[in-house]
């Protein structure tokens, strides 16, 4: 490792300075492609080649699958790096080692290593690095030159084929599902989106997938076949079945070509989390077969049961009852609506929502509007956002079409909107009201930090 202690010439002396540089790169937007990250890794002698990656892609469920995998691997005694996006509280949440955020001193030192290389690239024909490219490079340097985990649980950012995280060759690839999200970048059809997600499949590397739609399944199967990658798909090579559902506890059975497990328990809510947990279990089962991964049944059960994933059907307050769920696309909103019907008891449902402008809002709203009594529409505190009045117009139109229009309140300031949401709950005089805050994770992050710590979250995703 090169001598990279801060010197007089060091660009950054504090984590705040380093993060300000990295998050400031959001001005360069999203630029899919691997040329810049490959060139960057070449300059650092390819530290990614020293690591065992579990690469996870999909429209929804990526983060939950990563959380299940991390929890079980940690329970089993392995050192684990976990790279996820976006974060909910702090930038350093994205880069974890054994469940702990990257320490500030490592963040500063690695940012100082990256800055000269980033400047060189910016001056070349490849152009400046994006925020996500620098963050991904920082993660690889952290895991490959500082922490050296046994496994890195590695979540894609956007898509898969041209996503910066695809610079690695993993020991196993995971495609959780395919849904309608980022269609402006990934393509207009499910087959197009599936093709991008399946782009993480590598030659000879096994694949686990819970993709269900026929057109998406076809793409994943064809990609795996063309790359001679053994595919383990839910409903074909592995199976799971819900046994019981209660708030904060779900039990399910699991069956694979290798063995059957009669009962496993998770505490994450929503039936989609059973699918995510089963996908994680299948991933671990394949690693047991291919790489002699050692995970005892007791460790598997404890790891699954103790998995938490903030901002996804998370009850952050019981008085008043406030449920956070980052359902930012139609599939996520459908999963939320099913959970609201099947898991939670309430007499009145109040919801607060904000969205980004590139989402499929009409189809998302169709899932949630029939359940809601009062809908507070706001805006995330982020430079890209959907105008609250515009979203309210869509909600009104969809409500009229469904013949079910809740009371709609428009308040662009999310903190004021939160007050109005809770005011609607208290003014109803109903102790069994449930308040749901949903939509973009930019909103979920700020509300969660505000309710739990009394501060706003950091930005810069």
N, C-alpha and C positions, 0 to 999 in steps of 0.2 A: 504494500500500500504506500502510495506516495506521501511525502511529508506535506500534509494539508492543514496544519494548525494555523489559526488566524495569525496573520502578520500585519505589518504596516500596510501591505498592499492588498490585504484581504478585502473582498468586496463587502462582506457582511460580518458584523460582530455580534448580532443578536438574532434570535429566531424571528423576531418581528420584522427585522430588516430583510431576512431571507424570504419570509412569506410574502412580504410586500412586493419583492421582485417577482416571485413565482405567480402570485395571484394577479399581478399587473399584466401578465402575459395573456390574460383573457381577451385583451384587445385584438389579438391575432386570430381569435375565433376557433372554430373547429376545422381542421384541415386533414381529412382522412388520408392515410398513406404511411408507408413504413420506411421511406428513403432516409428521412432525417433521423429517426431513432436508430436505424441500422448504422448510419454513419457515426452517430454518437457512441453507440456501443463498441464500434471498432476502435474509437479513440481510447476507450478504457479497457481494451483487451477482452471484450465480451464476458463480463462477469455473469451474465445470465446463463452461460453454459455450465456453470458450476452448481446450478440449483435444480431441484425437483419441483416443478410447477404443477398444480392442479388448476387448469384453465377453465373458467366458468363463464359461459355466455347465455343469453336469453333475454326475452323482453321483460318478464317479471320473475321474481323468485331468485335471482342471482345472489343477492345479498343474504337472503335467508339460507340458501344452500351453503354459501360460504361460512355463515355463522354456525350451522350444524357441523360442517366438516372441521372447522377450527376447534369447536368445543370438544368433539370426540377425540381428535388427535391430541389435544392438550391433556385430556383425561388419560390418554394412553401413554403419556410420558414423552411425547415428541416435542421438539422445539418447532414452533410454527410461525411463519410470517403470514400476515393477512393484509392483502391490498384490495381495498374496496372503494367504490365511489357511488354517489357523493357522500360527504361526511355530514353529520348532523350537528356537531358542536364546534369542533376545532379542525383546522386543516390537518393536523398531525394524526387525527383519528384514522385517516386513510392508510397510514403506514404503521401497522402494529407488529410487534414481535412478542409472542407469548401473551397476547391479550393486552399489552401495554403500548401506548402511543410512542412513536419515535422520540427519544429524548432530544431536548433542544440543542445540546452540544453536538450531537450527530447531525441534526438537521442543518445547523450552521456550517459545520465542516464540509458536509457533502455538497451543500449549495455553493460553497466557495470552490470546490473542485469542479462543479458543473459550469459555473459562470463563464470562465474563459473559453471552454469548448462551445458553449451556446453562442458566445459572441463571434467565434470563428465561423460557425455555421450560418449565423445571421448575415455575415458578410459574403457568404458564398452563394452559388446559384441555387442552393437548397432553400435559402431564406430562413427567417427567424423561427425558433421553436415555439410551439403553443404551450399554454399552461399545463395541459394534460401530458404532453410529451416530456416536459421537464419533471413533472411529478412522477411519471412512470420511470424515467431514468433515475431519479432520486431513489425510488423504491428498489430498483435493481442494484444500485450501488450499495444501498443500506444492507440488503439481504446478501449480496454477493461479495462484499468486501468488509463488512462490519459484523453482522449478526450471525450469518451462516446457519439458517434454520434447516431442519431435516426436510420440511416441506414448505412450499409457499402456496397458499390459497390465493388465487390470482383472478380477480374479477375484471371482465372487459369493461370498457367505458361505453362505447357506442358501436353497436353492430358486432363485428368480429373480424371479418376478412381484412379490412383496412384499418382496424383499430390498432392503436399503438401497442397495446399489450400483446398483440400477435407476433411480436418480435421473438418471443420465446418458443421453444419446443418443449411441451409439457410431457409428463409421464401419463396423464390422462386428460381427456377433454370432456366437458360437460355442457350440454345445451338444454337449459331448463324448459323453455317453451318459446313459442313465437306468437306475438300479438301485434296490434296496431299501435306502433309507437315510432317516433322519429322517421315517419314515412317520407318527409322532405329530403332526408339524407339516404335512407336505406331502400326506398322504392315503394311503389303504390300498392303492391299485392303481398299477401302472406308468403307466396313463393319467393318473391324478391327478398323479403326480410329474412326468410329462412336461409336463403343462399348466403346472405351476409353473415348470419349467425354461424352457419355451418363452416364458414371460412376458417374457424379455429381448428378444425379437424386436420390432423397431420398424418402423414404416411406411416402406417403401422402402429399408430398410437390409439389405444382403445377409447371408445366414446360411450358415454352414458347420456340418455336423453329422455325427457318426459314430453316431448313434442307430440301433439295429439291430432291437429287438423290434417286431413289426408294430403292436401297439397304441400304442406310443410313437411310431413313425414316422408313423402316421396323425395323431396330435396335432400333431407338429412340422410336417408338411406342410400341415395345415389352418390352423394359426396363420400360417405364412409366406404362404400363399395369401390369407388374409383381410386381411393387412397389406401385400399386394403387395410382399413381400420375396423376392428371388430366392434360392432354396435350392440349395445344393451339398451333396449327401448322399453319404456313403461307400457304394459299391456301386451308385450310380445316376449321379451326375455326376463322381465321382472314384473311383479305384481304386488299391489298393496290394497288393503281394505280397512276402512274405518270400523272400529269396534265400539267406540263410545265417544260422545262429544259433550263437553261441559265447558263453562267458562274457565280458561286457564288450564285445561287438561283435556288432551285428546289421546286416545289409544288406537293403535292400528296394528294389523298383521303384515308380514312381509315375506315374499317368496321369490327366490332367484334360482338360476341353474345350479347354484352352489349349495344352497340350504334354505330352510324355512325358519322364520322367527315368529312364534305365535303371538307375541304382544310386545309392543314398544310404546312409550309414552312421551309426548311432547307437551310443553306448556304454552307454545305459541298458538294463537287462535286463528280460526278460519280453516276450511277444508283444504284450501290450497296449500297450507303449511304441512299437511299430511303428505301431499305429493312432493313437496320440497324435501321433507325429511326422508322419504323413501328414496328419492333421487340421490341424496347424500349417502344413505346406507348402501345403495347399489355401487356408488363410486368407491366407498371403502371396501366393499366386498371384492371388487375387481382389483383394487390395489393389494388386497390380501393374496389373491391368486397370482398376480403378475410380479409383485415386488416384495412378497413375504411380509407385508405390513402386519404388525401385531396389534390387534384390537380385541381384547377379551369382551365377552358378552356384557359383563358387569360395567366395563368402561364405556361400551357402546350405549347401554341403557342410561347410564348417568350423564354422559355427554349430551345425548339428545334431550333428556329431561331438563338439564340445566341451561340449555341454549336460550339466549335472549337476543332480540333484534329490535333496537329502538325505532320508534316511529312507524311501526307496522302493527296495527291493532294493539296499540299500547295504551293501557289505562293509566294516565299520569295523575289523575285525581279522582278520589271516590266521593268527595263532598265539596263541590258538585262533581258529578261523574263526567269526566272529560276523556274522550277516546281519540287518540291520534292515529291516522292511517294515511300514508303517502300513496294514495290511489290516484296516479297521475295519467292513466290511460283507460280505455274502455274495459280491458280485461281486469285491471286492478280494481276498477269501480264495481265491476260485476262480482268480484270476490268479496269486496267490502259489503255489498248489499246482501249477499248470501249469508255472510257472518252476522249481519244485523238481524236477519230473519231467524237464523238457526241457533245463535249462541247467546245473544244478549236479551235481557228482559227490560222493558221500559214501557211507559204509557205515552210518552211524548218524545219525539226525536227532533233535535235542533242541530243544524249542520252549518259549518262555515267552510268556504271553499275559495281557493284561488288557483289559477291555471297559467301555464305558459302559452304563448300564442300559437305554437306549432302542434298542438294536441287535437285529438278528435273529440271535441267537447260535447257535441250533440249526442253521440253514442254513450259517452261517459255519463252524462246527465240522465239519460233514459233509465239507467240502472238505479240511481239514487233518489230521483225526484219522487217516485211513488211512495217512498217511505217517510219523507221529511215533512214536518209541520212548519218549521221556520227555516229559511235558507238565507244565511248572511254571506254575501259575495264580496270578496275583498281582493287585494293585490299583494303579491310577494314583494319584499323589499329587495328587489334585484333589477338590474338594468334592462333585462329582457323580461317582459311580463305581459299578460293580457289585461287590457283595460277592464275594470270591474263592471262598468256600464255595458260594455259589449258582451261580456259573459252573462250579465243579467238579462240582456235581450235574448240571447240564445236560450237561457233557462226558461224565460217566460213563454217563448214559442214552443219549446218542447213540452212544457207543462200543459199548455193549451191543447197540444196534439194528444197528450195522454189523458186529458180530462182530469188532471190532478195537479193543481197549481198551489204549492205552498206559499205562505207569506214570504215575500222576497225583500230583503233589506240590502241596500248597496252602501258600502263604506270602504273606500280605497285604503284607508289607514288600518293596517291589520290589528294594531293594538286597540284602537277604538272599536273595530269590528269584534274583537274578542270580548270586550265589555258588553257590546250589544247582544252577542250570543248568550252570554251568561245571564244578562238581564232578562232575555226572553224566557230563560229557564226559570228564574226566580219569580218573575211576575206571573207566571202561570200557576204558581203555588202548588206545584206538583213535585213531590220528593222523588219520583221515579223517572224523571226526565234524564235522557242521555244526550250529551253534547258531543258531536263528532266534528273533528277538524280534519279536512282531507284535501286532496289535490296535490299540487306541486310540492316536492320535498323542500324547496326553498322556503315555503310557508311553514311546513312542519318543523323545519330546523329552528326557525326563529321562535315560533310559539313554544316549542319544547324547551328551549333554553330559557325563555322568559318565564315559563311556569315553574321550572325546576331550579333555575339558578338566578333568576331575576336579571338576566343579561340577554343581549341578542347573540346569535351565533356568528362566527366568522364567515365571510363569504369568499368566493374565489374558486368555485367549482369549474 
